[in-house]
């Protein structure tokens, strides 16, 4: 089939390349000519494993192209996927829909009568119906994405489900044709009305955020009682009604999805007269974990960090990504810098983005470089490289062997045995100290 993808950021570029991988002819559209030029040259402007190879292969073959012209896209495509961003509004917790509205209006202006416009962006419930009522000359469907950064290609080509928010049999037929190879491989398909399809994505993100904040709330209780949240999580995770995923206590979630999406969901629920106040507590628990890391840093530095040299391992909000949006690591680093600490950050992929957003922080060329002369080490993004650091070698680099594991992935006993003062959120210090 001939498909267009409107918006070529993280979601759009990934979707476009993966649709080409499935055998379709794809035209990506973006208003940014520099981004279009980079993608057309086979260059991905962000870090995502496997995607560069797909992009290079399909731009070289001609199966995947990019343009700035909506008119060209309308003439080219049978189905048009709209993948633009929905950031948080500056004046409220609600989602900013200006990019969604603009993209749909621009596409509807040129699209043929009855063309299928498929939204993939995360939007407040009611958006799809509003767009359908506004743009009566085209057909609207909603097909939410469920991408995990670092696994976006896998999640597009081999998703755990497809959700099709449709208003007609024709729309379902077209979307099933688009995803025929995926469906043929056994992926379940859930068909739904517009509001349900929109709610599936926001509900999924709200549930995941709640699970993370739940175990972090349990970490707070463990810290108050001397319990060990890692053992607690293992025990409750054996219950298959609960499961082990997303039960690692730490500095909390960030990124461009969960924080803004739970705020927008609660905001939209308020507009509908439904209280989702618990999501605001989920958000508050998440932010408190950052506060706790800052508190631990001050404690370990004798009550204050003024003049202390602090190494921060991690800048991206998660591993296998260079995304620093709402990064807990950089939030903590910036706060310590404001308190007078000399902060040096290292991340395997996110250094350029971090430097642009936080130019006053120091940056190292490697993890070992960051550790040199440090009075305190903070492990805040769970890259494998950091888990593989040898505590004995690391001790020879620092000024004082003190570390806070903000991700709950380091072996505290091993670090303590190598002479480190080791602290982790929700876990007793090795040796039984508080």
C-alpha positions as CSV (number, residue, x, y, z in Angstrom):
1,X,0.0,0.0,0.0
2,X,1.0,3.7,-0.3
3,X,1.1,5.3,3.1
4,X,1.9,8.7,4.5
5,X,3.2,9.5,7.9
6,X,2.6,13.1,9.1
7,X,5.2,14.2,11.7
8,X,8.6,12.6,11.7
9,X,9.7,12.9,15.3
10,X,10.4,9.8,17.4
11,X,7.0,8.2,16.8
12,X,6.6,9.2,13.1
13,X,10.1,8.4,12.0
14,X,9.9,5.0,13.6
15,X,6.4,4.3,12.2
16,X,7.5,5.3,8.7
17,X,10.6,3.1,8.6
18,X,8.7,0.2,10.1
19,X,5.8,0.5,7.6
20,X,8.4,0.4,4.8
21,X,9.9,-2.7,6.5
22,X,6.5,-4.3,6.2
23,X,6.6,-3.8,2.4
24,X,4.6,-0.6,2.0
25,X,5.6,2.5,0.0
26,X,5.9,5.3,2.5
27,X,6.1,9.1,2.3
28,X,7.0,11.0,5.5
29,X,5.9,14.6,6.0
30,X,7.3,17.2,8.3
31,X,7.3,21.0,8.4
32,X,11.0,21.1,9.4
33,X,13.0,21.0,6.1
34,X,16.3,20.2,8.0
35,X,14.7,17.2,9.6
36,X,13.3,16.1,6.3
37,X,16.7,16.4,4.7
38,X,18.4,14.4,7.4
39,X,15.9,11.6,7.2
40,X,16.0,11.5,3.4
41,X,19.8,11.1,3.7
42,X,19.2,8.1,6.1
43,X,20.2,9.9,9.3
44,X,18.1,9.4,12.5
45,X,18.2,12.6,14.6
46,X,17.8,10.7,17.9
47,X,19.1,7.4,19.4
48,X,17.0,4.3,18.8
49,X,18.5,0.9,18.3
50,X,17.8,-0.8,14.9
51,X,16.1,2.2,13.4
52,X,19.2,3.7,11.6
53,X,19.6,0.4,9.7
54,X,15.9,0.4,8.6
55,X,15.9,4.0,7.6
56,X,19.1,3.7,5.6
57,X,17.9,0.6,3.8
58,X,14.5,1.9,2.8
59,X,15.6,5.4,1.8
60,X,18.3,3.8,-0.3
61,X,15.7,1.5,-2.0
62,X,13.3,4.4,-2.6
63,X,10.5,2.7,-0.7
64,X,10.7,5.4,2.0
65,X,10.8,9.1,1.1
66,X,10.3,12.4,3.0
67,X,8.8,15.7,2.0
68,X,7.5,19.0,3.4
69,X,4.5,19.0,1.1
70,X,1.0,18.1,2.4
71,X,-0.2,18.4,-1.1
72,X,2.3,15.8,-2.3
73,X,1.3,13.5,0.5
74,X,-2.4,13.8,-0.2
75,X,-1.8,12.8,-3.8
76,X,0.5,9.9,-2.8
77,X,-1.2,8.0,0.0
78,X,-4.1,5.7,0.5
79,X,-3.9,5.9,4.3
80,X,-2.5,8.8,6.2
81,X,-1.0,8.3,9.8
82,X,-0.7,11.4,11.9
83,X,2.1,11.2,14.5
84,X,2.6,14.7,15.9
85,X,3.4,15.5,19.5
86,X,1.0,16.4,22.3
87,X,3.2,18.2,24.9
88,X,1.8,19.5,28.2
89,X,0.4,23.0,27.9
90,X,2.3,25.8,29.5
91,X,-0.8,27.2,31.3
92,X,-2.2,23.9,32.7
93,X,-1.7,20.2,33.1
94,X,-3.7,19.6,29.9
95,X,-2.4,18.3,26.6
96,X,-1.4,20.9,24.0
97,X,-3.3,19.9,20.9
98,X,-2.2,22.6,18.5
99,X,0.0,20.3,16.5
100,X,-2.6,17.6,16.2
101,X,-5.2,20.2,15.1
102,X,-2.9,21.8,12.6
103,X,-1.8,18.5,11.1
104,X,-5.3,17.2,10.7
105,X,-6.5,20.5,9.2
106,X,-3.5,20.6,6.8
107,X,-4.0,17.0,5.7
108,X,-7.8,17.4,5.3
109,X,-7.3,20.4,3.1
110,X,-5.6,18.4,0.4
111,X,-6.8,14.9,1.0
112,X,-9.3,13.2,-1.4
113,X,-12.9,12.8,-0.4
114,X,-13.2,10.0,2.1
115,X,-9.5,9.6,2.6
116,X,-8.6,7.8,5.9
117,X,-6.7,9.9,8.4
118,X,-5.4,7.8,11.3
119,X,-4.3,9.4,14.5
120,X,-1.5,7.7,16.5
121,X,-0.8,10.5,19.0
122,X,-1.7,10.3,22.7
123,X,-4.7,12.6,23.0
124,X,-7.4,13.4,25.6
125,X,-10.6,11.4,25.2
126,X,-13.0,13.1,22.8
127,X,-10.3,14.4,20.4
128,X,-11.0,11.9,17.6
129,X,-14.8,12.6,17.6
130,X,-14.1,16.3,17.6
131,X,-11.8,16.0,14.6
132,X,-14.3,13.8,12.8
133,X,-17.1,16.4,13.4
134,X,-14.7,19.1,12.2
135,X,-13.4,17.4,9.1
136,X,-16.4,15.8,7.5
137,X,-14.9,15.3,4.1
138,X,-12.4,12.7,5.4
139,X,-12.7,9.7,7.6
140,X,-11.0,9.5,11.0
141,X,-9.6,6.5,12.8
142,X,-7.5,6.2,16.0
143,X,-4.6,3.7,16.3
144,X,-2.7,4.5,19.5
145,X,1.0,3.6,19.8
146,X,2.5,1.7,22.6
147,X,6.2,2.2,22.0
148,X,9.0,1.7,24.6
149,X,12.0,3.9,23.9
150,X,14.9,1.5,23.1
151,X,12.5,-1.1,21.8
152,X,10.4,1.0,19.4
153,X,11.1,-1.0,16.2
154,X,10.3,-4.3,18.0
155,X,7.1,-2.8,19.4
156,X,6.0,-1.6,15.9
157,X,6.8,-4.7,14.0
158,X,5.9,-7.2,16.7
159,X,3.5,-5.4,19.1
160,X,1.7,-7.2,21.9
161,X,-1.7,-5.8,20.5
162,X,-3.1,-3.5,17.9
163,X,-5.9,-1.2,18.9
164,X,-8.1,0.1,16.1
165,X,-10.5,2.9,17.0
166,X,-12.8,3.0,14.0
167,X,-16.1,4.4,12.8
168,X,-16.7,2.1,9.8
169,X,-16.1,-1.3,8.3
170,X,-14.1,0.4,5.5
171,X,-11.7,1.9,8.0
172,X,-11.2,-1.5,9.7
173,X,-10.5,-3.2,6.4
174,X,-7.9,-0.6,5.4
175,X,-6.1,-0.8,8.7
176,X,-6.1,-4.6,8.7
177,X,-4.6,-4.4,5.2
178,X,-1.9,-2.1,6.5
179,X,-1.0,-4.4,9.4
180,X,-1.6,-7.6,7.5
181,X,1.9,-9.0,8.1
182,X,1.7,-8.1,11.8
183,X,-1.7,-9.6,12.2
184,X,-0.7,-12.7,10.3
185,X,2.1,-13.2,12.8
186,X,-0.5,-13.6,15.6
187,X,-0.8,-10.1,17.0
188,X,-4.2,-9.7,18.7
189,X,-6.4,-7.0,17.3
190,X,-8.8,-5.0,19.5
191,X,-11.4,-2.9,17.6
192,X,-13.1,-0.2,19.6
193,X,-15.0,3.1,19.3
194,X,-13.1,6.4,19.4
195,X,-13.2,7.1,23.1
196,X,-12.2,3.6,24.1
197,X,-9.3,3.6,21.7
198,X,-8.1,6.9,23.1
199,X,-8.5,5.7,26.7
200,X,-6.6,2.5,26.1
201,X,-3.4,4.4,25.7
202,X,-3.9,6.9,28.6
203,X,-5.1,4.1,30.9
204,X,-2.1,1.9,30.1
205,X,0.3,4.8,30.9
206,X,-1.6,5.6,34.0
207,X,-1.4,2.0,35.2
208,X,2.3,1.7,34.6
209,X,3.0,5.0,36.3
210,X,0.9,3.9,39.3
211,X,2.8,0.6,39.6
212,X,6.1,2.5,39.6
213,X,4.9,5.0,42.2
214,X,3.3,2.2,44.3
215,X,6.7,0.4,44.7
216,X,8.3,3.8,45.4
217,X,5.8,4.5,48.1
218,X,6.6,1.1,49.6
219,X,10.3,2.2,49.5
220,X,9.3,5.2,51.6
221,X,7.7,2.8,54.1
222,X,10.7,0.6,54.1
223,X,13.0,3.5,54.8
224,X,10.8,4.4,57.8
225,X,10.8,0.9,59.2
226,X,14.1,-0.7,58.1
227,X,12.5,-3.0,55.5
228,X,14.0,-3.9,52.2
229,X,11.9,-2.9,49.2
230,X,13.9,-5.1,46.8
231,X,12.9,-8.2,48.8
232,X,9.3,-6.9,49.2
233,X,9.1,-6.4,45.4
234,X,10.4,-9.9,44.7
235,X,7.9,-11.4,47.1
236,X,4.8,-9.7,45.7
237,X,6.0,-10.0,42.1
238,X,5.7,-13.8,42.3
239,X,1.9,-13.2,42.5
240,X,0.9,-13.4,38.8
241,X,-1.9,-11.0,39.4
242,X,0.8,-8.4,40.2
243,X,3.8,-9.5,38.2
244,X,7.5,-8.4,38.6
245,X,7.7,-5.8,35.9
246,X,7.8,-2.1,36.9
247,X,8.4,-3.1,40.6
248,X,12.0,-1.8,40.9
249,X,12.1,1.1,43.4
250,X,14.3,4.0,42.5
251,X,14.4,7.7,41.5
252,X,11.2,7.3,39.5
253,X,10.0,7.7,36.0
254,X,10.5,10.5,33.5
255,X,10.6,10.9,29.7
256,X,8.2,12.5,27.3
257,X,5.2,10.2,27.9
258,X,4.3,9.1,31.5
259,X,4.6,12.4,33.4
260,X,2.7,14.5,30.9
261,X,0.2,11.8,30.0
262,X,-0.9,11.1,33.6
263,X,-1.3,14.9,34.2
264,X,-3.3,15.3,31.0
265,X,-5.5,12.3,31.9
266,X,-6.3,13.7,35.3
267,X,-6.9,17.1,33.8
268,X,-9.3,15.7,31.2
269,X,-11.1,13.6,33.8
270,X,-11.7,16.8,35.8
271,X,-13.2,18.4,32.7
272,X,-15.6,15.4,32.5
273,X,-16.5,15.6,36.1
274,X,-14.6,12.4,37.1
275,X,-12.0,12.4,39.8
276,X,-8.7,10.7,39.1
277,X,-7.1,12.4,42.1
278,X,-5.0,9.3,42.8
279,X,-2.9,10.1,39.6
280,X,-1.8,13.4,41.2
281,X,-0.5,11.4,44.2
282,X,1.2,9.1,41.7
283,X,2.9,12.1,40.3
284,X,3.7,13.5,43.7
285,X,5.3,10.2,44.9
286,X,7.4,10.1,41.7
287,X,8.7,13.6,42.3
288,X,9.4,12.8,46.0
289,X,11.9,10.2,45.0
290,X,14.0,12.8,43.3
291,X,13.8,14.8,46.6
292,X,15.0,11.7,48.5
293,X,18.1,11.4,46.3
294,X,19.0,15.0,46.9
295,X,18.5,14.5,50.6
296,X,20.8,11.4,50.6
297,X,23.4,13.4,48.7
298,X,23.4,16.0,51.4
299,X,23.5,13.5,54.2
300,X,26.4,11.6,52.7
301,X,28.3,14.9,52.2
302,X,27.9,15.9,55.8
303,X,24.7,17.9,55.7
304,X,25.3,20.0,52.6
305,X,26.9,19.7,49.1
306,X,28.5,23.1,48.8
307,X,31.9,22.5,47.2
308,X,31.4,18.7,46.9
309,X,32.4,17.0,43.7
310,X,29.5,14.8,42.6
311,X,29.6,12.3,39.7
312,X,26.2,11.6,38.2
313,X,26.0,8.4,36.1
314,X,23.2,9.0,33.6
315,X,21.5,11.8,31.8
316,X,18.8,10.1,29.7
317,X,15.6,9.3,31.5
318,X,16.1,5.6,30.7
319,X,18.8,3.4,29.0
320,X,18.9,2.8,25.3
321,X,17.8,6.3,24.7
322,X,19.2,9.8,24.3
323,X,15.9,11.4,25.5
324,X,16.4,13.8,28.4
325,X,12.8,15.0,28.7
326,X,11.8,15.2,32.4
327,X,15.0,13.2,33.2
328,X,15.2,12.4,36.9
329,X,19.0,12.2,36.6
330,X,19.4,15.7,35.2
331,X,16.7,17.1,37.6
332,X,18.8,15.8,40.5
333,X,22.1,17.0,39.0
334,X,20.8,20.5,38.3
335,X,19.4,20.8,41.9
336,X,22.7,19.8,43.4
337,X,24.5,22.2,41.1
338,X,22.2,25.0,42.4
339,X,23.1,23.9,46.0
340,X,26.8,24.6,45.2
341,X,28.0,21.2,44.2
342,X,30.5,20.7,41.4
343,X,28.5,18.2,39.3
344,X,29.9,16.1,36.5
345,X,27.6,14.0,34.3
346,X,28.3,11.1,32.0
347,X,25.8,9.2,29.8
348,X,26.6,6.9,26.8
349,X,24.1,8.5,24.4
350,X,22.5,11.6,25.9
351,X,25.5,14.0,26.3
352,X,24.8,16.3,23.4
353,X,21.2,16.8,24.5
354,X,22.1,17.2,28.1
355,X,24.8,19.9,27.3
356,X,22.2,21.9,25.3
357,X,19.6,21.8,28.0
358,X,21.9,22.1,31.1
359,X,25.0,24.0,30.0
360,X,26.1,24.8,33.5
361,X,26.7,21.2,34.5
362,X,30.1,19.5,33.9
363,X,30.4,16.6,31.5
364,X,32.9,13.8,31.3
365,X,34.1,11.7,28.4
366,X,33.5,8.4,30.2
367,X,32.2,6.9,33.4
368,X,35.7,6.6,34.8
369,X,36.4,10.2,33.8
370,X,33.3,11.3,35.8
371,X,34.4,9.4,38.8
372,X,37.9,10.9,39.1
373,X,38.1,12.9,42.3
374,X,34.4,12.5,43.2
375,X,33.3,12.9,46.8
376,X,30.0,11.2,45.9
377,X,28.7,9.0,43.0
378,X,25.0,9.0,42.0
379,X,23.8,6.1,39.8
380,X,20.7,7.5,38.2
381,X,20.2,5.9,34.7
382,X,20.4,2.1,34.6
383,X,22.8,1.7,31.6
384,X,24.5,-1.8,31.5
385,X,27.9,0.0,31.4
386,X,27.2,1.4,34.9
387,X,26.1,-2.0,36.4
388,X,29.3,-3.5,35.0
389,X,31.6,-1.0,36.8
390,X,34.1,-2.8,39.0
391,X,33.8,-1.4,42.6
392,X,37.4,-2.0,43.3
393,X,38.6,-0.1,40.3
394,X,36.0,2.6,40.8
395,X,37.3,3.1,44.4
396,X,40.8,4.0,43.1
397,X,39.3,6.9,41.0
398,X,37.2,8.7,43.6
399,X,38.2,11.0,46.4
400,X,35.7,9.4,48.8
401,X,34.0,6.0,48.1
402,X,30.3,6.9,48.6
403,X,27.6,5.9,46.2
404,X,23.8,6.2,46.0
405,X,22.1,3.7,43.7
406,X,19.1,5.5,42.5
407,X,18.0,2.7,40.2
408,X,18.2,-0.3,42.5
409,X,20.3,-2.4,40.1
410,X,23.7,-2.5,41.9
411,X,24.8,-5.2,44.3
412,X,25.1,-3.3,47.5
413,X,27.0,-6.1,49.3
414,X,29.7,-6.2,46.6
415,X,30.2,-2.4,46.7
416,X,30.3,-2.4,50.5
417,X,32.8,-5.2,50.5
418,X,35.0,-3.1,48.2
419,X,35.0,-0.3,50.8
420,X,32.2,1.8,49.6
421,X,29.5,3.5,51.7
422,X,26.5,2.3,49.7
423,X,23.0,3.6,49.9
424,X,19.9,2.7,47.8
425,X,16.3,3.9,48.0
426,X,14.1,1.7,50.2
427,X,16.9,-0.7,51.2
428,X,19.0,-0.8,54.4
429,X,22.6,0.0,54.0
430,X,24.8,-3.2,53.8
431,X,25.8,-4.2,57.3
432,X,22.5,-3.2,58.8
433,X,23.0,0.6,59.0
434,X,19.9,2.8,58.5
